[in-house]
Amino acid sequence: MTEGNAFDKLGVDRSAVDALARADIHSPQQLSEADPEAVAMASGIPVERIRDWQDRARKTGVKRSMGAAAKGWLIGVIGIALALVLGWALMSIGSARIRVAAQTKATAESKLEIAVSFIASDAIEELRTARLALHGNNWGSAATTLSRVEDKITVMGQVAPSGRKPEIDGLRNQLMELQQAVSDQSRDTAEQLDALEAALDALRAPE
């Protein structure tokens, strides 16, 4: 449909169409949205005629396009909605990753607990060997055996979960006191050995 035909529905003649074009009005929709006083000044057409054409345009179903401000608001609202959806999606992904990380950490710590339990069992066996040496008054052999216990406690400190660190530190202190007692051939050696064995046994997994 040509411009002339489009304007014909509004009763705008050809000369008026040309005058409107000088006012940069090229379609009924532009005419319906334009400021009538400004169009009248630019085209030389009386403002009453322009208002009449605008009324006819709206009655014939010419839709006003969305203004720049309204478009800006709509774009802004759409942008906020998209940001919220994206944020929710990222939070969901983040939450899923956090759950996976937590499960992985729990699995790893469970395996470390098992490792600590096995090492504690080995250390207890070494303590029992040291106990036999002490019963035979073989202090040198007991000291050598306790050095192997020290190695095992050191490994425990390296692999134990962070929550076990205080217990491992306590074991290390008990062992140092026991080693000193063996070096001094103290009467308290057996009692200290019993205490260290009980502490190691507390780290073993229940059978």
WOUR-V669466 format. One record per pair of residues at least 6 apart in sequence whose C-alpha atoms are under 8 Angstrom apart, sorted by the first residue. I is the first residue (numbers start at 0). GAP is how many residues later the second one is. D is the distance in whole Angstrom. If there is no record, write none. Layout:
# WOUR-V669466
i & gap & d
I & GAP & D
I & GAP & D
This chain:
# WOUR-V669466
i & gap & d
2 & 14 & 8
2 & 23 & 7
2 & 24 & 6
3 & 9 & 8
3 & 10 & 7
3 & 13 & 7
5 & 21 & 7
5 & 22 & 7
6 & 6 & 8
6 & 10 & 7
6 & 20 & 7
6 & 21 & 6
9 & 43 & 6
9 & 46 & 6
9 & 47 & 6
10 & 42 & 8
11 & 41 & 8
15 & 29 & 8
16 & 9 & 8
18 & 24 & 5
18 & 25 & 7
18 & 26 & 7
19 & 6 & 7
19 & 19 & 7
19 & 22 & 8
19 & 23 & 6
20 & 22 & 8
21 & 20 & 7
21 & 21 & 6
22 & 16 & 6
22 & 19 & 5
22 & 20 & 5
24 & 6 & 6
27 & 26 & 8
27 & 29 & 6
27 & 34 & 7
28 & 28 & 7
28 & 33 & 6
28 & 34 & 7
28 & 35 & 6
28 & 36 & 8
30 & 22 & 8
30 & 23 & 6
31 & 21 & 8
31 & 22 & 5
31 & 23 & 8
31 & 25 & 6
31 & 26 & 7
31 & 30 & 8
31 & 32 & 7
32 & 31 & 6
32 & 32 & 8
35 & 11 & 6
35 & 14 & 6
35 & 15 & 6
36 & 10 & 6
38 & 6 & 8
38 & 8 & 8
38 & 11 & 8
39 & 6 & 6
39 & 7 & 5
39 & 10 & 7
108 & 52 & 6
111 & 47 & 6
111 & 48 & 6
111 & 49 & 6
112 & 47 & 7
112 & 48 & 7
113 & 91 & 7
114 & 44 & 8
114 & 45 & 8
115 & 40 & 6
115 & 43 & 7
115 & 44 & 6
115 & 87 & 7
115 & 88 & 7
116 & 86 & 6
116 & 87 & 4
116 & 88 & 6
117 & 86 & 7
118 & 33 & 6
118 & 34 & 8
118 & 37 & 7
119 & 32 & 8
119 & 33 & 8
119 & 36 & 8
119 & 80 & 5
119 & 81 & 7
119 & 83 & 6
119 & 84 & 6
120 & 79 & 8
120 & 80 & 7
120 & 83 & 7
121 & 30 & 8
122 & 25 & 8
122 & 26 & 5
122 & 29 & 6
122 & 30 & 8
122 & 77 & 8
123 & 73 & 6
123 & 76 & 7
123 & 77 & 7
125 & 19 & 6
125 & 20 & 7
125 & 22 & 7
125 & 23 & 6
126 & 18 & 7
126 & 19 & 7
126 & 22 & 7
126 & 66 & 7
126 & 70 & 7
128 & 13 & 8
128 & 16 & 7
129 & 11 & 7
129 & 12 & 4
129 & 13 & 8
129 & 15 & 6
129 & 16 & 7
130 & 11 & 7
130 & 59 & 8
130 & 62 & 8
132 & 6 & 7
132 & 8 & 6
132 & 9 & 5
133 & 8 & 6
138 & 43 & 6
138 & 44 & 8
138 & 46 & 7
141 & 40 & 7
142 & 36 & 7
142 & 39 & 7
142 & 40 & 7
145 & 29 & 8
145 & 33 & 7
149 & 22 & 7
149 & 25 & 7
152 & 15 & 7
152 & 18 & 7
152 & 19 & 7
155 & 12 & 7
156 & 8 & 7
156 & 11 & 6
156 & 12 & 8
170 & 25 & 7
170 & 28 & 7
170 & 29 & 7
173 & 18 & 7
173 & 21 & 8
173 & 22 & 6
174 & 21 & 7
176 & 15 & 8
177 & 11 & 6
177 & 14 & 6
177 & 15 & 6
180 & 6 & 8
180 & 7 & 7
180 & 8 & 5
181 & 7 & 6
